[in-house]
Amino acid sequence: MKLTKEHLDSVRHIEGFPIGRDEDIIALSQPPYYTACPNPFIEDFIKQHGRPYDEATDTYHREPFAADVSEGKNDPIYNAHSYHTKVPYKAIMRYILHYTDPGDIVFDGFCGTGMTGVAAQMCGNPDPAFKMQIEKEMPYVKWGARKAILNDLSPAATFIAANYNLPVDVAEFEKEAKRILDECEKECGWMYETLHTDEKGNPIKGLDGNPIKGKINYVVWSDVFVCPYCSKEFVFWDVAVDKEKGKVSERFRCPHCFSELKKTDCDRAQETVYDRALKQTCTFAKQVPVLINYSVGKKRYEKKPDAFDFELLKKIDEMDIPYWYPTDRMPEGYNTEQPKKSHGITHVHHFYTKRNLWVLAAIFNKINEADKEQKLLKLLFTSQLINVSKLNRYRPQVSFPYNPLSGTLYISSMVSESNILIAYSNKIDKLVIALRSNNIDKYNLNKYNTIVSCQSSTFFSLPNNCVDYIFTDPPFGSNLMYSELNFLWEAWLKIFTNNKPEAVVNKVQKKGLAEYQELMERCFVECYRILKPGRWMTVEFHNSSNAVWNAIQEALLRAGFVVADVRTLDKKQGSFKQVTTSSAVKQDLIISAYKPRESFKRRFVENAGSEEAVWEFVRQHLEQLPVVIENNGRLEVIAERQAYLLFDRMVAYHVVNGIPVPMDASEFYKGLKERFIERDGMYFLPDQVNQYDEKRFMMDLDNVQLSLVVTDEKSAIQWLYRELSTPQTYQEIQPKFIKQLHQQRYEKMPELKEILEENFLQNEEGKWYVPNLEDAADLAKLRQKRLLKEFEEYAKGTGKLKVFRMEAIRAGFEKCWKERDFATIVKVARRLPESVVQEDPAVLMYYDNALSKLEG
């Protein structure tokens, strides 16, 4: 099937349509299963493979996947390309096997290199050892390929994903790749020659009397600095590198005036050169070659560059490269400024030495002339573009040949110029192994289980309720600027990311946290629309900012999803732990969220604002939660089944749907006790509790896994409820409380005694204990009265609040929402520090939704 300009015109209006010429988009595509633009054939894929949804006959049910996942990053497929972020496909397979059946459609709107697609297909052709392991851990799984719809905003990412997921002929690729490399070796091999010398630098001659030449493995280039005291130049390598120990000194002495210096004390020396491609002079940071690592036969040697080497560089520099190469100017951005400021690198071709740029251009030209497997050859080509650029740092203490600093465009003071011919020769072998490992090449041949599109995830021309499961790894705030980092690859492919809908926090793009959240919400709304009711979405999320984590939570809630389980991934142990507090996380998060069934939503709307709507939500939520989780032979407490989290989820669902919450916490807890069955502080439906009791009888409950750090008043009360299950005196409880306390600087935290008096009772022996439901309700009313009185003071005042009681803010917002007093919520929220609003999920939820009500 051909992709025509008429096809492109039909999707050109879709947000995220890439930047590039139509002919280049058509050339890069593999229609109908991959187009380097919004895929116009995606609806046909759904018609062919989709299964219509009918709630009346739908029997689907899964608990959230809560088992440990440990998959290393040494898999050949994982390491085949140097793309910034990837999830090991075998890890994704576990989720797909749990949530889907053979033939189901899996969707990933932020697919990156397409590992979700690989995972979906390999469910039909698993590695025997992996299959045996999975069947032991998950005996209920059904083997068989799943279909996958993959999408990403980046043309580079979708191009990589397509090559991993569409039929390939690995044997033909290997043959063509080696042919091209052999031809380039004959044409350009002389550029990587150097004289073999002895320790004194004298050429070593062969038996024929001629100097022996070695093959360069890499050349180290060093920055040249200017001493601020004597204004003379010196080579950084000469003064800062201990060659014997393999270390770089932070402090060093000027070789001319002997002043003690640091890099930050000095300016880089500069040189002005004529750029033949741009036809203008450019000023760059001065770099000189200082070390050559080369081979003669199978032995490696090192030497300082000599006259032969400098003459070779001069010869290359004076010649014109006879092939096309990209000369695009780097965009303004978060990551692109460092190479501009530090080394004067403003255009794509500046990221390469003249020698490496020449050889790259020669290889790329031959790839474009190839008749077979041209797309896979371009995958090979892009796989090393970062490693052979000036981004490749030289680190004397690290033996690995490629050391770019991941996630940025950082150029070091010492650069390693790799031999491109060696780099690609090694990569051919690795890519062949990757494609043949697990029989991916044989399984994909003539099979089309995946379709790939390049566009924003804010809109898809897909029908409602057509996707069976979503696994995605979305962008995370300001951690990575994909459109900037992908620019080097996309310049060679001649198609660039349209970053207008890129979900990032980026000052240059004028996108803050609010814009990021709004874009993520739009993406999640679309995920919600196309996902079948009762089905699941798994979001893997890497982040170190509570504010960004809360933005993601809020975006999910506002889209309509209900979060059923959140876990942090321990990368060292390969295990997950529940997130039991709202503050988050400096680890990877695994979020399990579901789309409620239509019948529940109808009943909820019909009973909106009533107590029955509350208990309808709780029933359907408990139905979605895991009943038993085993961890190292013990039962794990399921945080989502605890009263306070059930209350939080219920309140959030009401608020994001614009419905007043009909009861307070004490009424909710009382009703929970009356309507549901409680075990070990968790609540179950009648048909769930027997399963839990059976396991409970056989195992010990491990409460240690629910250790709670006290950061504010809310977590203090939760901690005390748990601790005072055994009555204790103030003297007994106070030292333990102080040990757990890590108070927020802005929190007006009541004294421990005041918290105890407001929430607990004291017996005749002076021991504090958890009150019964009736007494707890009375205490809650008195405490609520005190909190609201304090909130009234915040509502009356003006100016920024520096110290305040967060429980009073939450209580006041809850009351205002019930009374539809949205203006007061917005007014008080704007008095709070912005970081507090962004980092407290309840406050953010009330503020965002109140603001929407006022603006709507």
C-alpha positions in Angstrom: 0.0 0.0 0.0 1.3 3.5 -0.9 1.2 6.6 1.3 0.2 9.6 -0.9 0.0 13.3 -0.4 -3.7 12.9 -0.3 -3.4 10.7 2.7 -1.1 13.3 4.3 -3.6 16.1 3.6 -6.3 14.0 5.4 -4.4 14.0 8.6 -2.4 17.2 8.4 -4.8 19.0 10.8 -4.1 16.5 13.6 -2.1 17.9 16.5 1.5 16.9 16.4 1.8 16.5 12.6 5.6 16.5 12.3 7.8 19.2 10.7 9.2 18.0 7.3 8.6 17.8 3.6 5.9 15.5 2.4 8.3 13.5 0.3 10.6 12.8 3.3 7.6 11.7 5.4 6.5 9.4 2.6 10.0 8.0 2.2 10.5 7.2 5.9 7.1 5.5 6.2 6.1 1.8 5.8 2.4 2.0 5.1 0.0 1.0 6.2 1.6 -0.2 9.4 3.9 2.8 10.0 3.6 6.4 8.8 6.0 9.1 10.0 2.9 11.3 10.6 -0.6 10.6 12.0 -1.4 7.2 10.6 -4.4 7.4 8.2 -4.8 3.6 8.3 -5.3 3.2 12.0 -9.1 2.9 11.8 -8.7 0.0 9.4 -6.5 -1.8 11.9 -9.2 -1.5 14.5 -11.9 -2.7 12.1 -9.7 -5.7 11.3 -8.6 -6.7 14.8 -10.9 -5.0 17.3 -13.6 -6.7 19.3 -16.7 -4.6 19.9 -17.5 -3.8 23.5 -20.9 -4.8 25.0 -21.3 -4.5 28.7 -24.3 -6.9 28.7 -22.0 -9.7 27.6 -18.7 -8.5 29.0 -17.3 -10.8 31.7 -13.8 -9.2 32.0 -12.4 -8.8 35.5 -8.8 -8.3 36.7 -7.3 -7.1 39.9 -4.5 -4.6 39.6 -1.1 -6.2 38.9 0.7 -5.9 42.2 3.5 -8.5 41.9 7.2 -7.7 41.9 8.8 -7.2 38.5 12.6 -7.5 38.1 13.9 -7.4 34.6 17.5 -6.2 33.9 18.7 -3.8 31.2 21.2 -6.2 29.7 18.8 -7.7 27.2 20.1 -7.4 23.6 16.9 -5.6 22.4 17.1 -3.1 25.2 20.7 -2.1 24.3 20.3 -2.2 20.5 19.7 1.6 20.3 20.9 4.5 22.4 17.4 6.1 22.8 17.1 8.0 26.1 14.5 6.0 27.9 13.3 2.4 27.5 11.4 -0.1 29.6 12.6 -3.8 29.2 10.0 -5.5 27.1 10.0 -8.6 29.3 8.8 -6.4 32.2 6.0 -5.1 30.0 5.1 -8.6 29.0 4.1 -9.4 32.6 1.5 -6.6 32.6 0.1 -7.5 29.2 -0.2 -11.2 30.1 -2.0 -10.3 33.3 -4.5 -7.8 31.9 -5.2 -9.2 28.4 -6.0 -12.3 26.4 -4.5 -13.3 23.0 -5.7 -11.1 20.2 -6.5 -8.2 22.5 -5.4 -4.7 21.5 -2.8 -2.9 23.6 -2.2 0.8 23.3 0.8 2.9 24.1 0.5 6.7 23.4 4.1 7.5 24.5 5.8 4.4 22.9 9.4 5.6 22.6 11.3 2.8 20.9 8.2 0.5 20.8 9.0 -1.9 23.6 5.2 -2.3 24.4 4.7 -3.5 20.8 7.6 -6.0 21.1 6.1 -7.2 24.4 2.7 -7.6 22.9 4.0 -9.7 20.0 6.4 -11.8 22.1 3.5 -13.0 24.3 3.0 -15.3 21.3 6.6 -16.4 21.1 8.2 -16.2 24.5 11.7 -17.3 25.4 11.3 -20.9 26.9 13.1 -20.0 30.2 11.0 -16.8 30.6 7.8 -18.7 29.8 8.6 -21.3 32.5 9.3 -18.5 35.0 6.0 -16.7 34.2 3.9 -19.9 34.3 5.3 -20.5 37.8 4.5 -17.0 39.0 1.3 -16.4 37.0 -0.3 -19.8 36.2 -3.5 -18.1 34.9 -1.9 -16.4 31.9 -2.9 -17.2 28.3 -0.1 -17.3 25.7 -0.6 -15.8 22.3 0.3 -12.6 20.5 -1.6 -9.4 21.3 -2.1 -6.6 18.8 -0.5 -3.2 19.5 -1.2 0.4 18.6 1.9 2.5 19.2 2.2 6.3 19.0 4.8 8.9 19.9 5.2 12.6 19.1 8.8 12.0 17.9 9.5 10.9 14.3 12.8 9.4 15.5 11.1 7.4 18.3 8.3 6.0 16.0 10.9 5.2 13.3 12.8 3.1 15.8 9.5 1.5 17.1 8.5 0.5 13.6 11.7 -1.2 12.9 11.5 -3.3 16.1 7.9 -4.3 15.4 7.4 -4.7 11.7 8.7 -7.6 9.5 12.4 -7.6 8.9 14.8 -9.9 7.0 17.7 -10.0 9.3 19.9 -12.0 7.0 19.4 -9.5 4.2 20.0 -6.6 6.5 23.3 -8.1 7.8 24.5 -8.7 4.3 23.7 -5.2 3.1 25.1 -3.5 6.3 28.4 -5.3 6.0 28.6 -4.6 2.3 28.2 -0.8 2.9 30.7 -0.8 5.7 33.3 -2.7 3.6 32.8 -0.1 0.8 33.2 2.8 3.3 36.3 1.1 4.7 37.9 1.0 1.3 36.9 4.6 0.7 37.5 6.2 4.1 39.7 3.8 6.0 42.8 6.0 5.4 41.2 8.7 7.7 41.7 6.4 10.7 45.4 5.5 10.1 48.2 6.4 12.4 52.0 5.5 12.5 52.9 2.8 14.9 55.6 4.3 17.2 57.9 3.2 20.0 58.0 4.8 23.5 60.1 7.7 22.2 57.7 8.4 19.4 59.9 7.0 16.6 58.1 5.1 13.8 58.4 1.3 13.9 59.2 -0.2 10.5 58.0 -3.5 9.1 60.1 -6.3 7.5 59.7 -4.4 4.2 61.4 -1.3 5.7 58.2 0.8 5.5 56.6 2.4 8.6 53.9 0.2 10.2 50.5 1.8 10.3 47.9 1.2 13.0 44.1 1.6 13.0 42.8 4.3 15.3 40.2 3.1 17.8 39.6 6.6 19.3 41.2 10.0 19.6 41.0 12.1 22.8 40.4 15.8 22.3 41.0 18.2 25.1 39.7 21.8 25.7 42.3 24.6 25.9 41.9 27.1 28.7 43.3 30.6 29.3 44.9 31.3 32.7 43.1 34.3 34.4 46.4 35.5 35.9 49.0 35.3 33.1 46.5 35.1 30.2 48.4 32.2 28.6 46.8 29.1 27.1 47.2 25.6 28.5 45.7 22.3 27.5 43.4 20.9 30.2 44.6 17.3 29.6 48.2 18.3 30.4 47.4 19.9 33.8 44.4 18.0 35.2 44.7 14.4 34.1 46.7 11.8 36.1 47.4 9.3 33.3 48.7 6.6 35.7 45.8 6.7 38.2 43.2 7.5 35.5 41.8 10.5 37.5 40.9 14.1 36.7 41.9 16.6 39.3 39.4 19.3 40.3 42.3 21.7 41.1 45.4 22.1 39.0 48.3 24.6 38.4 48.9 26.8 35.4 52.0 25.5 33.7 53.2 29.1 33.0 52.7 31.1 36.3 51.9 28.1 38.6 48.7 29.7 40.0 46.3 27.2 41.5 43.1 27.0 39.4 39.8 25.4 38.8 38.0 25.1 35.5 35.5 27.7 36.6 38.3 30.2 37.2 39.3 30.0 33.5 37.9 31.0 30.1 38.1 28.6 27.2 40.4 29.5 24.5 38.6 30.1 21.2 39.4 29.7 17.5 37.6 31.2 14.5 37.2 28.9 11.5 35.4 29.1 8.1 32.4 26.8 8.0 32.2 25.6 4.4 28.7 24.2 4.8 27.3 27.5 6.2 29.6 29.7 4.1 30.5 31.8 7.1 33.1 32.0 9.9 32.2 30.5 13.3 33.9 30.7 16.6 34.3 27.5 18.6 36.0 26.5 21.9 39.5 25.4 21.0 40.1 21.7 21.3 43.3 19.8 20.4 44.0 16.0 20.0 46.1 14.7 23.0 45.9 10.9 22.9 45.5 8.3 20.2 44.4 4.8 21.1 45.1 2.4 18.1 45.6 -1.2 17.2 48.1 -3.1 15.2 46.7 -6.6 14.6 45.0 -7.5 17.8 47.2 -5.5 20.2 46.2 -2.0 21.4 48.6 0.9 21.9 48.5 4.5 23.0 50.5 7.5 21.8 50.6 11.3 21.6 49.6 12.7 18.2 52.6 13.2 16.0 53.3 15.1 12.8 51.7 12.4 10.7 48.5 12.7 12.7 48.3 16.5 12.5 49.1 16.4 8.7 46.2 13.9 8.3 43.8 16.1 10.1 44.9 19.1 8.1 44.4 17.2 4.8 40.8 16.1 5.9 40.0 19.7 7.0 41.0 21.2 3.6 38.9 18.8 1.6 35.1 19.1 0.8 32.8 16.3 2.0 31.3 14.9 -1.2 28.0 13.8 0.4 25.0 15.4 2.0 24.8 15.8 5.7 22.5 17.9 7.9 23.4 21.5 8.7 20.2 22.4 10.6 20.6 25.0 13.4 19.9 23.6 16.8 16.6 24.9 18.3 16.4 27.2 21.3 15.9 25.0 24.3 16.7 23.7 27.7 19.4 21.3 26.7 20.7 23.0 23.5 22.1 26.0 25.3 25.0 24.2 27.0 26.9 23.2 23.8 26.3 26.7 22.4 27.6 28.5 25.4 30.5 26.1 26.3 31.8 25.3 22.8 30.0 27.5 20.3 28.2 24.5 18.7 25.1 25.9 17.0 24.3 23.5 14.2 23.9 19.7 13.9 27.1 19.1 11.9 29.2 20.9 14.6 28.6 17.9 16.9 31.0 15.9 14.8 34.7 16.1 14.0 35.3 16.7 10.3 36.6 13.2 9.9 33.6 11.5 11.6 31.1 13.8 9.8 32.6 12.7 6.4 32.4 9.0 7.2 28.9 9.3 8.5 27.8 11.1 5.3 29.4 8.4 3.2 27.6 5.6 5.1 24.3 7.5 5.0 24.7 8.1 1.2 25.2 4.4 0.6 22.2 3.5 2.8 20.0 5.8 0.7 21.2 3.9 -2.4 20.5 0.5 -1.0 17.8 -1.6 -2.6 17.0 -3.8 0.4 16.2 -3.3 4.1 16.9 0.5 3.8 14.7 1.3 6.9 16.6 -1.2 9.1 19.9 0.2 7.8 18.8 3.7 8.9 17.9 2.2 12.3 21.5 1.0 12.5 22.7 4.4 11.4 20.8 6.3 14.1 21.8 3.8 16.8 25.4 5.2 17.0 24.9 8.9 16.1 25.2 10.0 19.7 28.1 7.7 20.6 30.3 8.9 17.7 29.6 12.6 18.3 31.4 15.1 20.5 28.9 14.2 23.2 31.0 11.1 23.8 33.0 12.0 27.0 36.5 10.7 27.6 36.6 9.4 31.2 40.0 7.9 32.0 38.6 5.8 34.8 35.9 4.2 32.6 36.8 1.5 30.0 33.5 1.5 28.2 34.1 3.2 24.8 30.9 5.3 24.7 30.1 7.6 27.6 27.7 10.4 26.6 25.9 11.9 29.6 22.4 10.6 29.2 19.4 12.9 29.0 21.2 16.0 28.0 23.4 17.5 25.3 26.6 17.9 27.4 30.0 18.4 25.8 32.8 17.6 28.2 36.2 19.2 28.4 37.6 15.9 27.1 35.9 14.3 24.1 36.5 10.8 22.7 36.3 10.7 18.9 35.4 7.1 18.1 36.3 5.3 14.9 33.0 5.1 13.1 33.8 2.1 11.1 34.6 0.1 14.2 31.5 1.5 16.0 29.2 0.4 13.3 30.9 -2.9 12.7 30.3 -3.8 16.4 26.7 -2.5 16.3 25.8 -4.6 13.2 26.6 -7.7 15.2 24.7 -6.5 18.3 21.6 -5.5 16.3 21.6 -8.9 14.5 21.8 -10.7 17.9 19.1 -8.5 19.2 16.7 -9.2 16.4 17.5 -12.9 16.4 17.3 -13.2 20.2 14.0 -14.8 21.2 13.3 -15.4 17.5 12.0 -11.9 17.0 13.1 -11.9 13.4 11.4 -15.2 12.6 8.3 -14.3 14.5 7.8 -10.9 12.9 8.5 -12.1 9.4 5.2 -11.7 7.4 3.3 -10.9 10.6 1.6 -7.5 11.1 0.5 -7.3 14.7 1.4 -3.7 15.3 0.6 -0.3 13.8 2.6 2.8 14.5 1.6 6.5 14.3 3.5 9.8 14.8 1.3 12.5 16.4 0.2 14.0 19.7 -1.6 11.6 22.0 -4.3 14.3 22.6 -6.4 13.0 19.7 -6.8 9.7 17.8 -9.2 8.9 15.0 -10.3 5.8 16.9 -13.8 4.8 18.0 -14.8 4.9 21.7 -14.2 1.8 23.8 -12.0 0.0 21.3 -8.7 -0.7 23.3 -8.3 -3.6 25.7 -5.4 -2.3 27.8 -3.0 0.6 28.0 0.6 0.5 29.1 2.5 3.8 28.8 5.6 5.5 30.1 4.8 9.2 29.6 7.2 12.2 29.8 7.8 13.4 33.3 7.9 17.1 33.8 11.3 18.6 33.1 13.4 15.4 33.4 13.9 15.0 29.6 13.3 17.3 26.7 12.7 14.7 24.0 12.3 17.1 21.1 15.6 18.7 21.8 17.5 15.4 22.5 16.0 13.8 19.3 17.0 16.7 17.1 20.4 15.1 16.1 18.6 11.9 14.9 15.8 13.7 13.3 18.1 16.0 11.3 19.5 13.0 9.5 16.0 11.6 8.9 14.9 15.1 7.7 11.7 15.1 9.8 11.4 16.9 13.2 9.2 16.7 16.2 6.4 19.3 16.3 6.9 20.3 19.9 3.8 22.5 20.3 1.9 19.7 22.1 5.0 18.3 23.8 4.1 17.5 27.4 7.1 19.0 29.3 8.0 21.7 31.8 10.2 23.9 29.7 10.8 27.7 30.1 11.9 28.1 26.5 8.7 26.5 25.3 6.9 28.7 27.9 5.4 25.6 29.6 5.2 25.4 33.3 3.6 22.8 35.6 0.1 23.9 34.7 0.7 23.6 31.0 2.3 20.2 31.5 -0.7 19.0 33.6 -3.2 20.3 31.0 -1.4 18.5 28.2 -1.2 15.3 30.2 -4.8 15.5 31.1 -5.8 15.9 27.4 -3.7 12.7 26.6 -5.3 10.8 29.5 -8.8 12.0 28.4 -8.1 10.4 25.0 -6.8 7.2 26.7 -10.0 7.1 28.7 -12.2 7.5 25.7 -10.6 4.7 23.6 -10.2 2.3 26.6 -13.0 -0.2 27.1 -14.9 0.2 30.4 -13.7 -2.0 33.3 -10.2 -2.2 31.7 -6.9 -1.0 33.0 -4.2 1.5 32.2 -0.7 1.1 33.7 1.4 4.2 33.9 5.1 3.9 34.6 6.5 7.2 35.8 10.0 8.3 36.7 10.2 11.5 38.8 11.8 13.2 41.8 9.3 16.0 42.2 6.2 15.7 44.3 4.6 18.6 42.3 4.9 16.7 39.0 3.7 13.5 40.6 0.6 15.3 41.9 0.1 16.9 38.5 0.0 13.4 37.0 -2.5 12.1 39.6 -4.7 15.1 39.1 -4.6 14.7 35.3 -5.6 11.0 35.7 -8.5 11.9 38.0 -9.8 14.7 35.8 -9.7 12.4 32.8 -12.0 10.0 34.6 -9.7 7.2 35.7 -9.7 5.8 39.3 -6.3 4.9 40.7 -6.4 1.5 42.4 -2.8 0.9 43.2 0.4 2.9 43.3 3.8 1.3 43.8 7.4 2.4 43.8 9.9 0.3 41.9 13.1 -0.4 43.8 15.6 -0.6 41.0 18.3 -2.2 43.2 16.0 -4.9 44.5 13.7 -5.1 41.4 10.7 -5.0 43.7 7.7 -2.8 44.3 6.4 -1.2 47.5 3.1 0.5 48.1 2.9 4.3 48.2 0.8 4.9 51.3 1.3 8.6 51.6 0.4 11.4 49.2 3.9 12.7 49.1 5.8 10.9 46.7 8.7 9.6 45.5 12.1 9.7 44.3 11.8 6.3 42.6 9.9 4.9 39.6 6.2 4.7 40.1 3.8 2.1 38.8 0.3 3.5 38.7 -2.7 1.1 38.1 -5.9 2.9 37.1 -9.1 1.7 35.7 -12.0 3.1 33.7 -15.3 2.6 35.6 -18.1 0.6 33.8 -20.9 2.6 32.2 -23.5 1.0 34.4 -21.7 2.4 37.5 -21.4 5.8 36.0 -25.1 5.9 35.2 -26.0 4.9 38.8 -23.6 7.4 40.2 -25.0 10.3 38.1 -28.6 9.3 39.0 -27.8 9.4 42.7 -25.3 12.2 42.5 -24.8 14.0 45.8 -26.5 11.2 47.8 -25.2 8.7 50.3 -26.1 5.9 48.0 -23.7 7.3 45.4 -20.9 7.2 48.0 -21.5 3.5 48.7 -21.9 2.7 45.1 -18.5 4.1 44.4 -16.9 2.2 47.4 -18.5 -1.1 46.2 -17.2 -0.8 42.6 -13.8 0.4 43.9 -13.4 -2.5 46.3 -14.4 -4.8 43.5 -11.4 -3.6 41.4 -8.8 -3.9 44.2 -6.6 -6.9 44.9 -7.9 -9.2 47.6 -4.6 -10.8 48.6 -1.0 -9.8 48.0 1.8 -12.1 49.1 5.3 -10.8 49.7 8.1 -13.0 50.8 5.7 -15.6 52.3 3.7 -12.9 54.2 0.5 -11.0 53.5 0.9 -7.4 52.6 -1.6 -4.8 53.8 -3.4 -3.4 50.8 -3.3 0.4 51.4 -6.2 1.1 49.0 -8.5 -1.0 51.2 -7.9 1.2 54.3 -10.5 3.6 55.4 -8.6 6.8 54.9 -7.6 6.0 51.3 -11.1 4.8 50.5 -12.4 8.2 51.8 -9.8 10.1 49.8 -10.7 8.2 46.5 -14.4 8.8 47.1 -13.9 12.5 47.7 -11.7 12.9 44.7 -14.2 11.1 42.4 -17.0 13.5 43.6 -14.8 16.6 43.2 -13.5 15.9 39.7 -17.1 15.1 38.6 -18.3 18.5 40.0 -20.5 16.8 42.7 -20.7 17.9 46.3 -19.4 15.3 48.8 -22.5 14.3 50.9 -20.7 13.2 54.1 -17.7 14.0 56.2 -15.0 11.5 57.2 -16.5 10.4 60.5 -19.8 9.6 58.8 -18.0 7.8 56.1 -16.0 5.7 58.5 -19.1 4.8 60.4 -21.0 3.8 57.2 -17.9 1.8 56.1 -18.0 -0.2 59.3 -21.8 -0.9 58.9 -21.8 -1.9 55.2 -18.5 -3.7 54.6 -16.4 -6.4 56.3 -13.2 -5.3 58.1 -10.1 -7.4 58.4 -6.7 -6.1 59.7 -7.7 -2.4 59.0 -8.9 -3.2 55.5 -12.4 -3.5 54.0 -13.8 -6.2 51.8 -16.9 -7.2 49.9 -18.7 -10.3 51.2 -17.5 -12.4 48.2 -13.9 -11.3 48.8 -13.4 -11.8 52.5 -13.4 -15.6 52.4 -10.4 -15.6 50.1 -8.6 -13.2 52.4 -9.5 -15.2 55.5 -8.2 -18.5 54.0 -4.8 -16.8 53.2 -4.8 -15.0 56.6 -5.2 -18.3 58.4 -2.1 -19.7 56.7 0.2 -16.6 57.0 1.3 -13.8 59.2 0.3 -10.2 58.5 3.4 -8.1 57.9 2.6 -4.6 59.2 6.2 -3.5 58.9 5.6 -2.8 55.2 3.2 0.0 56.1 5.7 2.0 58.2 4.6 5.7 57.9 6.7 8.8 58.1 5.0 11.7 59.9 5.2 14.8 57.8 2.0 16.7 58.7 -1.1 16.5 60.9 -2.9 14.1 58.6 -0.1 11.5 58.6 0.4 12.1 62.4 -3.2 11.0 63.0 -2.9 8.0 60.7 0.3 7.0 62.5 -1.3 7.4 65.9 -4.4 5.3 64.9 -2.0 2.5 64.0 0.2 2.9 67.0 -2.7 3.2 69.6 -4.3 0.0 68.6 -2.5 -0.9 71.9 -3.3 1.9 74.5 -0.2 3.8 75.6 0.6 6.7 77.9 1.8 10.0 76.6 5.3 9.2 78.0 5.3 6.0 76.0 4.0 7.4 72.7 6.0 10.7 72.6 9.5 9.4 72.0 8.3 7.2 69.1 6.3 10.1 67.6 9.4 12.4 67.7 11.4 9.8 65.9 8.9 9.5 63.1 8.3 13.3 62.8 9.7 15.0 59.7 7.6 18.2 59.7 7.1 20.4 56.6 8.6 23.8 57.2 5.3 25.6 56.4 3.1 23.3 58.5 1.6 24.8 61.6 1.7 21.5 63.4 -0.3 21.1 66.6 1.5 19.7 69.6 1.2 15.9 70.1 -1.0 16.5 73.2 -3.4 18.6 71.2 -3.6 16.0 68.4 -4.3 13.3 71.0 -7.0 15.4 72.7 -8.8 16.2 69.4 -8.8 12.6 68.0 -8.3 10.0 70.8 -9.6 9.2 74.3 -7.8 8.6 77.6 -8.7 5.8 80.0 -8.4 5.8 83.8 -4.8 4.6 83.7 -3.9 7.7 81.6 -3.4 5.7 78.4 -4.6 7.0 75.1 -6.6 4.7 72.9 -8.6 4.7 69.6 -12.2 5.7 70.3 -15.3 3.7 69.2 -17.3 5.0 66.3 -19.8 7.1 68.4 -17.1 8.8 70.4 -14.9 9.3 67.3 -17.8 11.0 65.5 -18.2 13.4 68.4 -14.5 14.2 68.6 -14.4 14.7 64.8 -17.2 17.3 65.0 -15.4 19.3 67.7 -12.1 19.1 65.8 -13.8 20.1 62.5 -15.3 23.1 64.3 -11.8 24.2 65.4 -10.3 23.7 62.0 -13.0 25.7 60.2 -12.6 28.5 62.7 -8.9 28.7 61.7 -9.8 28.5 58.0 -12.1 31.5 58.4 -9.1 33.5 59.5 -7.2 32.5 56.3 -10.2 33.4 54.2 -10.5 36.9 55.7 -6.8 37.8 55.3 -4.8 39.0 52.4 -1.2 38.4 51.3 0.8 35.2 51.3 0.5 32.7 54.1 3.9 31.5 55.4 2.8 29.2 58.2 -0.6 27.5 58.3 -2.4 24.4 59.4 -2.9 22.2 56.3 -5.7 20.2 57.9 -7.6 23.5 58.4 -7.0 24.3 54.7 -8.3 20.9 53.6 -11.3 21.1 55.9 -12.1 24.6 54.7 -11.8 23.6 51.1 -14.1 20.5 51.7 -16.7 22.8 53.3 -16.5 25.4 50.5 -16.8 22.7 47.8 -19.9 21.4 49.5 -21.4 24.9 49.6 -20.2 25.6 46.0 -18.1 28.5 47.3 -15.5 28.1 44.6 -14.2 31.7 44.9 -13.1 31.2 48.5 -11.2 28.1 47.5 -9.4 30.0 44.8 -8.7 33.0 47.0 -7.2 31.0 49.9 -5.2 28.7 47.5 -3.6 31.8 46.0 -2.5 32.9 49.4 -0.6 29.6 49.8 2.9 29.2 48.4 2.7 27.8 44.9 4.8 24.8 45.8 2.4 23.8 48.6 -0.6 23.9 46.2 1.3 21.8 43.7 2.6 19.3 46.2 -0.6 18.6 48.2 -2.9 16.4 46.0 -6.1 17.3 48.0 -5.4 21.1 47.8 -4.4 20.9 44.1 -7.6 18.9 43.3 -9.9 21.4 45.0 -8.1 24.4 43.6 -8.0 23.1 40.0 -11.6 22.1 40.0 -12.8 25.3 41.7 -10.9 27.3 39.1 -12.5 25.4 36.3 -16.0 26.1 37.8 -15.3 29.8 38.0 -13.8 30.1 34.5 -16.5 27.9 33.0 
